[in-house]
Each structure stands twice: as structure tokens, then as C-alpha cells.
Amino acid sequence: SEDQISILHRFTNNITLLYDGDAAGQKAALRGTDMLLARGMRIKILLLPDNDDPDSFARKHTSTEFREYVESHQVDFITFKTNLLLNEAQGDPDKMSDLIRSIVESISVVPEEIERSVYIHKCSEMLQIDEKMLIREVMRTRKAIRNKSNESVNRPNNANDILKT
């Protein structure tokens, strides 16, 4: 939630999200990342081995083993999301288009231009698509987000506001 993100953001900009390694855990890893990204958080994703959740995994390992596992298996969000969606798309052009759109939407909420640029470059390499096209799409999406935000700010709140306009 936004409140939880605010609390975390007071302490760090770096977040590692731990999830079960099953399909449900992989899908859960995608939810909420855009809210974190929009707040300037740097996200890494860690999927645990099948049949383990964070609690059971932590109980089976020492704190040193757990820390080493996290360090060696976490990946940045763009790598995780791209790989996961590429596996789902399996070369289907329609699914690839949806995949690219989803990644562009995530990159678009990143407030820092340098980080957006790095994500765009990495995405371009992973998907083997033109970086300039991704830049255009990210800029178009950012503009649409700004316009939508401006509309909601300028939208009348009640009947009296509508009558005043």
C-alpha cells in the first residue's frame, strides 16, 4: 500500500521482494512494483526455490546462508519482468506486443531520467528491439500519465463545482 511504501522509503530506496518460486509467486512479484518504482524505489526480485516461502526458507538456513542466497539470486525488476513475460509470450507477436507495453508502463513511472534510460537500454538489449522506439513509447506513456493526472486534478468534485464551470 502507499502507506507501507512511505514507511519503507523513510529507511531505504532499495527493496528486495521475496516470493515463492511457484507460478503464483511469480505473478505476485509483478503486482505492486509500479507503485514502488513511482516512489523512486530500486527494486530487486528474489524467487525462492519451489515449495519454500520466505518463512520456511529462513527457518531451513542460517542467517549467513540466507543473506548469501539473497545476494546471489536477486535480480533487478526489469530483468525479472522481461524474462517472466518472454517465457509467457513464447514468440507470439500479440503477446510480445503486450509484454513490451507492460514493460514500457513500468519504466514510465520511474521518476529519475537516468534510471529510466538504463532500464530502457537493458530492455532494448533483452528484447532485441530498437532503443529509440522504446524511448518514444516511454515518453508517450509518461505524457499520458501526466495528462490523466492533470485531468483528475482539474475534474469537478461535486454538482456545485460543475455548476461553477
Secondary structure, DSSP 8 states (H G I E B T S, - for coil): -HHHHHHHHHH-SEEEEEE-SSHHHHHHHHTTHHHHHHTT-EEEEEE--TT--HHHHHHHS-HHHHHHHHHHH-EEHHHHHHHHHHHHHTT-HHHHHHHHHHHHHHHHT---HHHHHHHHHHHHHHHT--HHHHHHHHHHHHHHHHHHHHHHHHS--SHHHHHH-
